[in-house]
Amino acid sequence: MRRGGGELESEVADRAAPVVLRHAEKLPEDGTLVVASHGGTIRTTIGRLLGLESQHWESLGGLTNCCWSVLGEGARGWRLLEHNAGTLPEPVLGDDD
């Protein structure tokens, strides 16, 4: 259903997922692609990459501000490794610490 005349979630995924895939294909082996966007766009794109039916995208839940999700590409396609994560990794100490 269109809310306020905007795009359908499927239209957002149709537009965003191919862009993510195009850039992911250009990565070197073990490369990392960072995508910043609105939570709804991230959720629908993740749902599309995972091959979920659109009615199940909502089950991924919202993405809290300043949080992230991590996907990895495996032998059978994309996998969701982390979702709505917000804890920064431990700082790396330099040689002088």
N, C-alpha and C positions, 0 to 999 in steps of 0.2 A: 504494500500500500504506500502511496506517495504521501509524505507528511509535509504540509506547507508548500507543495509544488516542487519539492526537491527531487533528487534522484532516488530511484529504488535501490535497495541494498545490492541487488544483483547487478544493476547498472554501475554502481561504484566498483564492485569487484571486477566487472568486465573491463573497466577502464584501468584499474590500479594493478591487478595481478599480472597482466602482460608486461607492464613496465618493470615490476620487480623481477620477473623471470628474465627479461631481456638483459637487465644489469647483472643478475646472478650468473648468467651464462658467460659473461665477460670476466668473471673473477678468476684469478689464478687458483690453483689447487690449494685448499685450506684457507682461501681468502674469506673476508668478512664483508658483508654488505649491510650498511646501516640505513634504515628507512625511517624517517620522522614524518608523522602525519597525525591526523585526528584519530581518536580511539575507535570510532565507528569504522573508519576506512581501514585501519589496521585489522580490526576484528573480521570484517567481511573479506579482506584480502587473505588473511590466515585461513578462514573457512574455505575459500576457493582453492588455495594452494594445497590444503589437506584433502581436498576432494569431498568435503562434507556437503550434503544437500543444504540449500539456503535456509530451510526451516530449522536447521540445527545450529546455525551460526550464533544465534542468541545464547546457546548453552556455553559458549566460550566466555561469556560474561564481559563486562566492560573493562576498559583499560584505564587504570587510575593515572592521573596526571604524573608525569615524570617517571613512569614505569615502562617496562619493556617486555617483549616476548622474544624468544629465541627459537628459530626453526633450523633444522638440519636436513640435508638431503641424503636419504638413504637409498638402498637398493630398490625399495618399493615406492619411492617418492618422498615427499616432504613429511617430516615428523615434528611435532610440537615438543620442544625440549624444556622450555620454561614459558610461563605465561603470567603476566601482571607482576613480574618481579620488580623489586625496588631496592634491594640491598646492594650497595656498592661492594665490589670486591675489596679484600684487605689491601691496604697500601703496600706498595713494594718499597722496601727500604734500600736506600743507596749504600754504596761502599763506605761512605763516611759516617753512617749512623751506628 
